[in-house]
């Protein structure tokens, strides 16, 4: 009983970070797909720029929060001896994919002026 309450008190932040990461990844993917769709549907330039800024901001937020999520998972791994390899692998793959999207968007923003 005491161990369960210890976990709920000290590691609820990690669950919150995980949910925020999923939401941020959903927003990032949705806006990026809208940007790609807008390239073919001829959205206004201001709309395209707004979508790129949303993708840029959500990518930075994802990268920033995923760092804290990984730290929390490693601490939880050390304290509780519970291995969350799946969470670590998904987070690392997400970091790589979001970093590629972030650099792609930054490249487009620099080239387009």
N, C-alpha and C positions, 0 to 999 in steps of 0.2 A: 504494500500500500504506500509506504513512504517513498519507494523508488519511483512509482508512477507519479506521485505529486511532485517529486523533484524534477522529473522529466517535463511535466506540464508547466512548471514554473520557469525553468531555465531555458527550454528549447522551443517555446512557442514562437519566438522571434524567427527562428529558422523556417518554421512552417509558413509564417507570414511572408518572409522573403521568397519562398518557393512559389507561393500564389501570386505575388507581385511579378515575379519573373515570367510566369506563364501568361499573365495578362499583358505584360509589356511585349513579350514575344508575339502574342496575337495581334496587338496594335501595330507592331512593326511589320509583320507579314501582310496584314490587311492594307496598310498604307503603301507598302512597296508594290503589292499587286495592283493597287489602284494607280500608282505612278506608271507602271508598265502598261496597263490598260489605257491610261490617258495618253501615252505616246502614240498609240494606234488610233484612238478616238479623237485626237486633236483637242485635248483640254486646253484651257487658257494657260499662258505661261505663269501667271500668278498662282493658279491652282497647282500646277506642277511644282512650283517653288515651295508652296506651303506643304505639299505632300513630302517633298524632300527634307524640309526642316523638321517635320514630325518624325520621319524615319531617322534622321540624324539624332534628334533628341532622345527618342525611345531606344536607339541603339546604344547611346552613351549611358542612359539609365540602366539598361540591361547589363552592360559590361561592368558598371560600377556596383550594382547590387549582386551580380553573380560572384564577384570577389568576396563579398561578405557572406554569401550563401555557402561558398566553398569553405571559408574559414569556420563557419558554424558547423558544417557537416564534419569537418576534420576534428573539431573540439568534441562534438557529440560522439564521434568514433572513438576518440581517446577515453572519454569519461565513461560511456556506457558499453564499450566494446561491441557496439552494433556496427556492422559494416554496411554502408549504403553505397556500394559500388555502382549500382544502376544510376543513382542520383548524381554521383560524381561524373560518370561517363556522359550522361545526358547534358549536364551542365557544361562540360568541356567541349562537347560537340556544338552545343548552342553558342558558346563563346566564339568558337572558330567561325561558325556560319554568320553570326552577327558581325564579327570583325570584318569578314569579307564584304558583307553588304554595306557596312559603314564606310569602308575605304572606297567601294564602288560609288556610293552616293557623294562622298567628298570629292572624288575625281570628277564626277559629272558637274558638281557645283563649281569647281575651279575652272573646268574647261568652258562651261557655259557663261561664266563671268558673273 
